[in-house]
């Protein structure tokens, strides 16, 4: 049985058509007839006619006609639409189509479909497909029986386009060979064959993810115990090429790295719901496989004692996880939620030889790493509404990581040339704990206060700083002032302590790693919003600032600050018109102190300062009901200017790096025109004007660094446009 859910799909419907809806719900028929009769009466009334009132069936919408007491929507229905069209991209720009696959110039197909159906017994089927003509395609199938079964099947393509202007002299995929007749040299300026023997490298990957999940429920709402079971499978492939570098001690070479990886995961779970208690157990097994275990390449340099290098790629590994999730309701206002998770990760890939230099006499490596790591994580959350105004939440989280990998005596080879000595591997492990308490209090219906504190602890082994303890406190205040004003203010203060330094590495003992060092942090947030009553106009302003200091770090990161502020204005003079304009400014800065020698000699100390800033402004406009309610317009304009400045100071002299630049101006226009009763024409025009500058990209200056063979990429700078025309038709 099929019924019409909305008369907007049939604006030309008449009383004669209504009388023919014999299979529709009688209540719905009477409701529509009553509405039509009321409109006709108002149209016949003299005053109403003078006001220009006339029937407008396009406003009748039955989508909210739901039965609140039913387990599912009793009325069956079927609806859907499909989209077919074409898009044209003016120029091939990887950044323009970075995550969509629109990085190739020329035509692209635009395909999409949606279908939903519900039967009289409540079984629902939904299919959604978007971007089917692109590599970013997404498909979803959902079949749901409200009494028993829930099945989902999803597929998603995730392209990642980085660049296509990189060039290398090597040929091959995993065994990279130089062209015949290559002349090696110590200096990149003497690599005479370098400019002429280079092929392009497309730095891009394609990730495809497919997932299937089925859930089964046993029992009804009246049952004392309701059981549930779940099983799922996920398969993800990743193929393409990425950039990497390899070196022989002090001579580096740019190389294309092959990507051909697969991840598969299977999970199964069972649980039950008994009145106020819910408990679920889930097992998950995941496997990662890399088709290419290593990369070999010919050396372009004259310096190394070997003609070929070898580099290991990501190894295969497996992970097994068992988790328990529980939830209990205590009384009328308290809920307890807890999780326990245990995982085991193994990695047993075979070792590669130390070096390709067969002249070095080295002891044989073990067959494999025999790597094994176990983790345990537990969380406990309690939320209680003590009174109508007071709500309290308490949380605790604990995580342990134990590394059971055997300790190995290894003999590293530097530059495939000499052996500095034997080293012993270290198995890294840690355990962390965090406890948190929050109090939410509602002074009035318009004024709310939040207070909170937490304590964090971390303990490590085989590191320079074995432990950190941190305490953090915060307060937040929000109020809705009569007249349309909203105020929000917050402040946070934190202090992290560190244990004594342990010299387990060759680092300068005065250096502290920023994630292990003692730190003091302060943060402020504020927000204002004002809505003009009965005007459809509102203004907003937000700002936040964070300051971090590392008082015990003689060398290393000394300070790290970031801030942001911005505002917006929204105006809706008519229900069919909405305008929004906004701006924001973000800034981050840091200072790092370093020394190339052990100790703190004043003449050897240098200061490295960074400052990054991004200014963004934009506007959006939505207009509906144009051309007698046939045309809809959406317009977006964005302009963003970003810059990064780095400077190094040593003995009073300042060395400024060239400024990093990332500027974007974008225009996006979308039109939707009702061509026929169930058909729409979709028109889109997008234009991007982008400019970047990066001193790390050397462009065509291949011998700018004498001991480096670069990719020769340049920073992207382009003006590109997309034009698409599609037809959307309802089924």
C-alpha positions in Angstrom: 0.0 0.0 0.0 1.4 3.4 -1.0 0.3 6.8 0.4 1.3 10.3 -0.4 3.2 11.8 2.5 3.3 15.4 1.4 1.0 17.4 -0.9 4.0 19.4 -1.9 4.8 16.6 -4.3 1.3 17.2 -6.0 0.5 20.9 -5.9 -2.1 20.5 -8.5 -4.2 18.0 -6.4 -8.0 18.6 -6.5 -11.0 17.4 -4.6 -11.5 14.8 -7.3 -8.0 13.5 -6.7 -8.6 13.3 -3.0 -11.8 11.3 -3.5 -9.7 8.7 -5.4 -7.3 8.0 -2.6 -9.2 4.9 -1.7 -6.3 3.1 -0.1 -5.2 6.0 2.1 -5.8 6.1 5.8 -9.4 7.3 6.5 -8.2 9.7 9.2 -5.7 11.2 6.8 -8.5 11.5 4.2 -10.8 13.3 6.6 -8.0 15.6 7.7 -7.1 16.6 4.1 -10.7 17.1 3.2 -11.4 19.2 6.3 -8.4 21.4 5.5 -9.5 21.9 1.9 -13.1 22.7 3.0 -11.8 25.3 5.5 -9.7 27.0 2.9 -12.6 27.1 0.4 -14.8 28.7 3.1 -12.2 31.3 3.9 -11.8 32.0 0.2 -15.6 32.6 -0.2 -15.8 35.0 2.7 -15.8 38.6 1.4 -13.1 39.9 3.8 -10.9 36.9 3.1 -11.2 37.5 -0.6 -10.3 41.1 -0.1 -7.2 40.1 1.7 -6.1 37.9 -1.2 -6.3 34.6 0.7 -6.3 31.6 -1.7 -5.7 27.8 -1.3 -2.0 26.9 -1.1 -1.6 23.2 -1.0 2.1 23.4 -1.2 2.2 24.2 2.6 0.5 21.1 3.6 3.0 18.7 5.0 2.1 15.3 6.5 5.6 14.3 7.6 4.8 15.0 11.2 1.7 12.9 11.3 3.2 10.3 13.6 1.6 8.0 16.1 3.4 8.6 19.4 2.0 5.5 21.0 2.9 3.1 18.2 6.1 1.1 18.1 6.5 2.1 14.4 4.9 4.3 11.8 1.6 2.5 11.0 1.2 4.0 7.6 3.3 2.5 4.8 5.0 4.7 2.3 7.6 4.7 -0.5 9.7 7.7 -1.6 13.0 8.4 -3.2 14.8 10.4 -5.9 17.7 10.1 -8.2 20.3 12.6 -9.5 22.1 12.4 -12.8 24.3 15.1 -14.3 27.8 16.2 -15.1 30.5 18.4 -13.6 33.3 20.1 -15.4 36.6 21.1 -13.7 38.6 23.7 -15.4 42.1 22.7 -14.3 43.9 19.7 -12.7 44.7 20.8 -9.2 45.2 18.2 -6.4 44.3 20.6 -3.6 41.1 21.7 -5.3 39.9 18.0 -5.3 41.9 16.9 -2.3 39.2 14.9 -0.6 36.5 14.6 -3.4 38.4 13.2 -6.3 37.8 16.3 -8.5 41.5 16.8 -9.0 41.4 15.9 -12.8 40.5 18.5 -15.4 37.5 17.8 -17.6 34.1 16.2 -17.2 33.0 14.2 -14.2 29.8 12.3 -13.7 27.4 13.3 -11.0 25.2 10.4 -9.9 23.2 9.9 -6.8 20.1 8.0 -5.5 17.9 7.8 -2.4 15.1 5.4 -1.7 13.1 4.8 1.5 10.3 2.3 2.0 8.3 1.2 5.0 5.8 -1.6 4.9 2.6 -1.9 6.9 4.3 -4.1 9.5 7.0 -1.5 10.2 9.9 -3.0 8.2 12.0 -0.1 6.8 14.4 -0.1 3.9 16.7 2.8 3.1 19.3 3.2 0.4 21.4 6.3 -0.1 24.1 6.8 -2.7 26.1 10.0 -3.2 29.0 11.0 -5.4 28.6 7.7 -7.3 30.6 9.1 -10.3 33.6 10.1 -8.1 36.2 8.3 -6.1 34.6 9.8 -3.0 31.5 7.7 -3.6 29.4 6.7 -0.6 26.7 4.0 -0.4 24.5 3.0 2.6 21.9 0.3 2.8 19.8 0.1 6.0 17.1 -2.6 6.7 15.3 -2.4 10.0 12.7 -4.5 11.5 11.7 -2.8 14.8 11.0 -6.1 16.4 14.1 -8.1 15.6 16.7 -7.3 12.9 18.8 -4.2 12.1 21.2 -4.6 9.1 23.6 -2.0 7.8 25.9 -2.1 4.8 28.1 0.9 4.0 30.8 1.7 1.5 32.9 4.9 1.5 35.7 6.1 -0.8 38.2 8.4 0.7 40.6 9.9 -1.9 43.6 12.0 -0.7 45.3 14.1 -3.3 48.4 15.9 -2.3 50.5 16.8 -5.4 51.2 15.7 -8.9 54.2 17.9 -9.8 56.8 15.9 -7.9 59.6 14.3 -10.0 62.2 11.6 -9.3 64.9 10.0 -11.3 64.2 6.4 -10.1 62.0 3.9 -11.9 60.0 1.1 -10.4 57.6 0.4 -7.6 59.5 -1.3 -4.7 62.9 -1.8 -6.4 63.8 1.7 -7.5 66.5 1.8 -10.2 68.3 4.8 -11.7 68.5 5.2 -15.5 71.3 3.5 -17.3 74.5 5.6 -17.5 73.8 7.5 -14.2 76.9 9.4 -13.0 77.1 9.5 -9.2 78.7 12.5 -7.4 79.3 13.9 -3.9 77.5 17.2 -4.7 74.0 17.6 -6.1 75.3 20.3 -8.4 77.5 17.6 -10.1 74.6 15.2 -10.7 74.5 16.2 -14.4 71.9 13.6 -15.3 69.5 14.8 -12.6 67.4 17.4 -14.5 67.0 15.3 -17.7 66.1 11.9 -16.2 63.1 12.7 -14.0 59.6 11.3 -14.1 56.5 12.7 -12.5 55.2 11.3 -9.2 51.5 11.6 -8.2 51.4 11.8 -4.5 47.9 10.5 -3.9 46.2 7.6 -2.1 42.7 6.0 -2.4 41.1 4.5 0.7 38.0 2.3 0.3 36.1 1.2 3.4 33.3 -1.3 3.4 31.4 -2.3 6.6 28.6 -4.6 7.3 26.7 -4.9 10.7 23.8 -6.9 11.8 22.0 -6.6 15.1 19.4 -9.0 16.5 17.0 -8.3 19.4 15.0 -10.9 21.3 12.1 -10.0 23.6 9.5 -7.3 23.5 9.1 -4.1 25.5 7.0 -6.0 28.0 9.7 -8.7 28.5 11.7 -8.7 31.8 15.0 -9.4 30.0 15.7 -8.3 26.4 18.7 -9.9 24.7 20.7 -8.4 21.9 23.4 -9.8 19.6 25.6 -8.0 17.1 28.2 -9.0 14.5 30.1 -6.9 12.0 32.9 -6.9 9.5 35.0 -4.1 8.2 37.4 -4.2 5.3 39.6 -1.2 4.3 42.1 -1.0 1.5 44.6 1.9 0.9 46.5 2.1 -2.4 48.6 4.8 -4.1 51.9 6.6 -3.6 53.3 8.8 -0.9 56.6 10.8 -0.6 59.4 9.7 1.6 63.1 10.4 2.1 66.1 8.0 2.7 69.6 8.9 3.5 73.1 7.6 3.7 74.3 9.4 6.9 74.3 13.0 5.5 73.1 12.5 1.9 69.4 12.3 1.4 67.2 11.3 -1.6 63.5 11.8 -2.3 61.7 8.6 -3.1 58.2 7.5 -4.0 56.8 5.1 -1.4 54.4 2.5 -2.5 51.1 2.1 -0.6 49.2 -1.2 -0.8 47.7 -1.9 2.5 44.6 -3.8 3.8 42.9 -3.7 7.2 40.2 -6.2 8.2 38.3 -6.3 11.4 35.6 -8.6 12.7 33.6 -8.1 15.8 30.8 -9.9 17.7 28.9 -8.9 20.8 26.1 -10.0 23.0 24.2 -8.1 25.7 21.0 -7.8 27.7 18.8 -5.1 29.1 17.0 -5.9 32.4 14.9 -3.0 33.7 17.5 -0.6 35.1 20.6 -2.6 34.0 22.3 -2.9 30.7 25.4 -5.1 30.0 27.2 -5.8 26.7 30.3 -7.8 25.9 32.1 -7.4 22.6 35.1 -9.1 21.0 37.0 -7.5 18.1 39.8 -8.9 16.0 41.7 -6.6 13.6 44.5 -7.4 11.1 46.7 -5.1 9.2 48.6 -6.3 6.2 51.1 -4.5 4.0 51.8 -6.0 0.7 55.2 -4.3 0.5 57.5 -4.9 3.4 60.5 -2.9 2.3 61.7 -0.4 -0.3 65.0 -0.7 -2.2 66.7 2.0 -4.2 69.8 2.8 -6.2 72.0 5.4 -4.5 72.6 8.5 -6.7 75.6 9.5 -4.5 79.2 8.7 -4.7 79.8 8.9 -1.0 78.2 5.7 0.4 80.1 2.4 0.4 77.1 0.6 -1.1 75.3 1.1 -4.4 71.8 0.3 -3.0 69.8 1.2 0.1 67.0 -0.6 1.8 64.2 0.8 4.0 61.5 -1.0 6.0 57.9 -0.1 5.5 54.9 -0.5 7.9 55.0 -4.1 9.2 52.0 -6.5 9.5 50.3 -6.6 12.9 47.3 -8.1 14.7 45.1 -6.8 17.5 42.5 -8.6 19.7 40.2 -6.6 22.0 37.6 -7.7 24.5 35.3 -5.0 26.0 32.5 -4.9 28.6 30.1 -2.0 28.8 27.6 -1.6 31.6 25.0 1.0 32.5 22.7 1.1 35.5 20.0 3.5 36.7 20.0 4.2 40.4 16.8 5.8 41.6 15.1 8.4 39.5 18.0 10.8 38.8 21.3 8.8 38.9 23.0 6.9 36.1 26.2 4.9 36.3 28.2 3.9 33.2 31.3 1.7 33.2 33.6 0.2 30.6 36.4 -2.4 30.7 38.6 -3.0 27.7 41.6 -5.3 27.3 43.6 -5.5 24.1 46.6 -7.5 22.9 48.7 -6.3 19.9 51.3 -8.5 18.2 53.9 -7.8 15.6 56.0 -10.7 14.4 57.3 -9.5 11.0 60.8 -10.8 10.0 63.7 -8.4 10.5 65.5 -7.0 7.5 69.3 -7.3 7.5 71.2 -4.5 9.2 72.7 -3.2 6.0 73.1 -3.9 2.3 76.9 -3.6 2.9 78.1 -7.2 2.7 81.6 -6.2 3.8 80.6 -5.7 7.4 80.7 -8.7 9.7 77.7 -8.5 11.9 75.9 -11.0 14.1 72.6 -12.4 12.7 69.4 -10.8 13.9 66.6 -12.8 15.5 64.0 -14.3 13.2 61.5 -11.6 14.2 60.7 -9.0 16.7 58.2 -11.1 18.7 56.5 -7.9 19.7 53.6 -8.1 22.1 51.8 -5.3 23.9 48.8 -5.5 26.2 46.6 -2.6 27.2 43.9 -2.3 29.8 41.4 0.6 30.0 38.6 1.2 32.4 36.2 4.1 32.8 33.6 4.9 35.4 31.0 7.7 35.0 28.4 8.8 37.5 25.8 11.5 36.7 23.2 12.4 39.3 20.5 15.1 39.3 20.5 15.8 43.0 17.8 18.4 42.8 15.9 20.3 40.1 18.8 22.8 40.0 21.9 20.7 40.9 23.6 18.1 38.7 26.8 16.3 39.7 29.1 14.2 37.5 32.1 12.1 38.6 34.4 10.4 36.2 37.5 8.2 36.5 39.6 6.7 33.7 42.5 4.4 33.9 44.7 3.0 31.1 47.8 0.7 31.3 50.1 -0.3 28.5 52.5 -3.2 29.2 55.2 -4.0 26.6 56.2 -7.7 26.7 58.5 -7.4 23.7 61.9 -9.1 24.5 64.9 -6.9 25.1 67.3 -7.2 22.2 71.0 -6.4 21.8 71.3 -4.7 18.4 74.2 -3.5 16.2 73.1 -0.4 14.2 75.0 0.6 11.1 75.3 4.3 10.3 75.1 5.2 6.6 75.7 1.5 5.7 79.4 2.3 6.4 80.4 1.9 10.0 79.2 0.4 13.3 79.2 2.8 16.3 78.6 0.0 18.9 76.0 -2.3 20.3 72.8 -0.9 21.8 70.0 -2.5 23.9 66.4 -2.0 22.9 63.9 -0.7 25.4 60.3 -1.8 25.8 58.2 1.3 26.4 55.2 1.1 28.7 53.0 3.5 30.7 50.0 3.7 32.9 47.7 6.8 33.2 44.8 7.7 35.4 42.4 10.7 35.4 39.7 11.6 37.9 37.2 14.4 37.3 34.3 16.0 39.2 31.8 18.6 37.8 29.0 20.5 39.4 26.3 22.1 37.3 24.0 24.5 39.2 21.1 26.4 37.8 20.6 29.6 39.8 17.5 30.5 37.7 16.1 29.3 34.4 18.4 31.8 32.7 21.6 31.6 34.8 23.8 28.6 35.0 27.2 27.9 36.7 29.6 25.1 36.3 32.6 24.2 38.5 35.0 21.4 37.9 38.4 19.9 38.8 40.4 17.0 37.7 43.7 15.2 38.5 45.9 13.4 36.0 48.7 11.0 36.6 51.1 9.3 34.2 54.0 6.9 34.9 56.4 5.7 32.2 59.4 3.5 31.9 62.5 3.8 29.7 62.1 7.6 29.3 63.9 10.6 30.6 61.0 11.9 32.7 59.3 8.9 34.4 56.2 10.6 35.7 53.9 13.7 35.6 51.1 14.8 37.9 48.6 17.5 36.9 45.8 19.3 38.5 43.3 21.4 36.7 40.3 23.5 37.8 37.8 25.5 35.9 34.7 27.6 36.2 32.0 28.6 33.7 29.1 31.0 33.9 26.3 31.5 31.4 23.2 33.7 31.5 20.3 34.7 29.3 19.6 38.3 30.1 16.0 39.6 29.4 15.9 41.5 26.2 17.8 38.9 24.1 21.4 39.0 25.5 23.3 35.8 26.2 26.6 35.9 28.2 29.1 33.1 28.6 32.4 33.3 30.6 34.9 30.6 31.5 38.4 30.3 33.1 40.8 27.4 33.5 44.0 27.0 35.4 46.3 23.9 35.4 49.7 22.9 36.7 51.7 19.9 35.7 54.7 18.6 37.7 57.5 16.4 36.5 59.8 13.9 38.1 63.6 14.2 38.0 65.5 13.8 34.7 67.0 10.4 34.0 69.8 10.3 31.5 68.7 7.3 29.4 69.5 8.9 26.0 72.2 11.0 24.4 70.2 14.2 24.6 71.4 17.3 26.3 70.5 16.8 30.0 69.1 20.3 30.2 66.6 19.6 27.4 63.0 18.7 28.4 60.6 17.2 25.9 57.5 19.4 25.9 55.0 16.5 26.6 57.0 15.5 29.7 58.2 18.8 31.1 56.6 20.7 34.0 54.0 23.1 32.7 51.7 25.9 33.9 48.6 26.6 31.8 45.9 29.3 32.0 42.9 29.6 29.7 40.0 32.1 29.3 36.9 32.0 27.2 34.1 34.5 26.7 31.1 34.8 24.5 28.2 37.3 23.9 25.1 37.0 21.7 22.3 39.4 21.3 19.1 38.8 19.5 16.9 41.7 18.6 13.4 40.7 19.6 11.0 40.2 16.7 13.5 41.4 14.1 15.1 38.2 13.0 18.5 39.8 13.8 21.3 38.5 16.1 24.9 39.4 16.8 27.5 37.1 18.3 31.1 37.5 19.6 33.5 34.8 21.0 37.1 34.9 22.2 39.5 32.5 23.9 43.1 32.6 24.9 45.5 30.0 26.2 49.0 30.5 27.7 51.4 27.7 28.6 54.8 28.1 30.4 57.5 25.6 31.0 59.4 27.0 34.0 61.8 24.0 34.5 62.9 23.7 30.9 66.3 25.3 30.5 66.4 24.0 27.0 63.4 23.0 24.9 60.0 24.6 24.6 59.7 27.6 26.9 56.3 29.0 26.1 53.4 28.2 23.8 50.4 30.6 23.4 47.4 30.6 21.2 44.3 32.8 21.0 41.2 33.2 18.8 38.4 35.7 18.5 35.6 36.3 16.1 32.0 37.4 15.6 29.0 36.8 13.4 25.7 38.5 12.4 22.6 36.6 11.3 19.6 38.3 9.7 16.3 36.6 8.6 13.9 39.4 7.5 11.6 36.7 6.0 11.2 33.0 6.7 12.5 32.4 3.2 15.6 34.6 3.4 18.6 34.0 5.7 21.9 35.9 5.7 24.9 35.1 7.8 28.3 36.9 7.9 31.2 36.0 10.1 34.9 36.7 10.8 37.6 35.1 13.0 41.2 35.5 13.8 43.5 32.7 15.2 47.1 33.1 16.3 49.6 30.8 17.8 53.2 31.5 18.9 56.0 29.6 20.6 59.6 30.1 21.8 62.2 27.2 21.9 65.7 27.4 23.3 68.4 25.0 22.1 72.1 24.3 22.2 74.3 22.1 20.0 76.6 21.2 22.8 76.1 19.6 26.2 75.6 22.2 28.9 74.4 25.8 28.7 77.3 27.8 27.1 75.9 31.3 26.4 77.6 31.5 23.0 76.0 28.3 21.8 72.4 29.0 22.8 69.9 29.9 20.1 66.3 30.9 20.3 63.7 29.8 17.8 60.4 31.7 17.7 57.3 31.0 15.6 54.1 32.9 15.0 51.2 31.6 13.0 48.1 33.7 12.2 45.0 33.0 10.1 42.3 35.6 9.4 39.0 34.3 8.0 35.8 36.1 6.8 32.8 34.9 5.0 29.1 35.2 4.3 26.2 32.9 3.4 22.9 33.7 1.8 19.9 31.4 1.4 16.8 32.6 -0.5 13.8 30.4 -1.1 10.5 31.0 -2.9 11.8 32.9 -5.9 10.0 32.8 -9.3 6.7 31.8 -7.8 8.2 29.3 -5.4 10.2 27.5 -8.0 13.7 28.7 -7.4 16.1 28.4 -4.4 19.4 30.1 -4.1 22.4 29.4 -1.8 25.5 31.5 -1.9 28.8 31.1 0.1 31.8 33.5 0.0 34.9 32.8 2.1 38.3 34.6 2.2 41.1 33.3 4.4 44.6 34.7 4.8 47.2 32.6 6.7 50.8 33.3 7.4 53.6 31.8 9.5 56.8 33.6 10.5 59.9 31.8 11.9 63.0 33.4 13.2 66.2 32.0 14.8 68.4 34.3 17.0 72.0 33.5 18.0 74.5 35.8 19.6 72.2 38.7 18.9 71.8 38.0 15.1 68.4 37.1 13.7 67.9 34.8 10.8 64.4 35.1 9.3 62.9 32.2 7.4 60.7 33.2 4.3 57.1 33.6 5.4 54.8 30.7 4.9 51.6 31.7 3.1 48.2 30.1 2.6 45.5 32.4 1.1 42.2 31.3 -0.2 39.2 33.2 -1.8 36.3 31.0 -2.6 32.8 31.5 -4.2 30.2 28.8 -4.2 26.7 29.3 -5.8 24.0 26.7 -5.8 20.6 27.0 -7.6 17.7 24.6 -7.3 14.9 25.1 -9.8 11.6 23.2 -9.8 11.3 22.3 -13.5 8.3 20.0 -13.2 6.2 18.6 -10.5 8.7 16.1 -9.3 11.8 17.2 -11.1 14.4 19.8 -10.2 17.4 21.3 -12.0 20.5 21.7 -9.9 23.1 24.2 -10.9 26.4 24.8 -9.1 29.4 27.1 -9.7 32.4 27.1 -7.5 35.5 29.1 -7.9 38.7 29.0 -5.8 41.6 31.4 -5.9 44.4 29.9 -3.8 48.0 31.0 -3.3 50.7 29.4 -1.1 54.4 29.8 -0.3 56.6 27.3 1.5 60.3 27.6 1.7 60.6 23.8 2.2 59.4 23.3 -1.4 62.4 24.0 -3.6 60.6 23.9 -7.0 62.9 23.6 -10.0 66.0 24.5 -8.0 67.2 20.9 -7.7 70.7 21.7 -6.4 69.7 24.3 -3.8 70.8 21.9 -1.1 74.1 20.3 -2.0 73.4 17.0 -0.2 69.8 16.6 -1.1 67.9 15.3 -4.2 64.5 16.8 -3.8 61.1 16.2 -5.4 61.2 19.6 -7.0 57.6 20.4 -6.0 56.3 24.0 -5.9 53.8 25.5 -3.6 50.3 25.4 -5.1 49.0 28.6 -6.7 45.9 28.5 -8.9 42.5 29.8 -9.9 40.2 26.9 -10.6 36.5 26.5 -11.2 33.8 23.8 -11.1 30.5 24.0 -13.0 27.9 21.3 -12.7 24.3 20.7 -14.0 22.2 17.9 -12.7 18.6 16.7 -12.8 16.9 15.5 -9.6 13.7 13.5 -10.1 11.5 12.0 -7.4 10.4 8.4 -7.8 
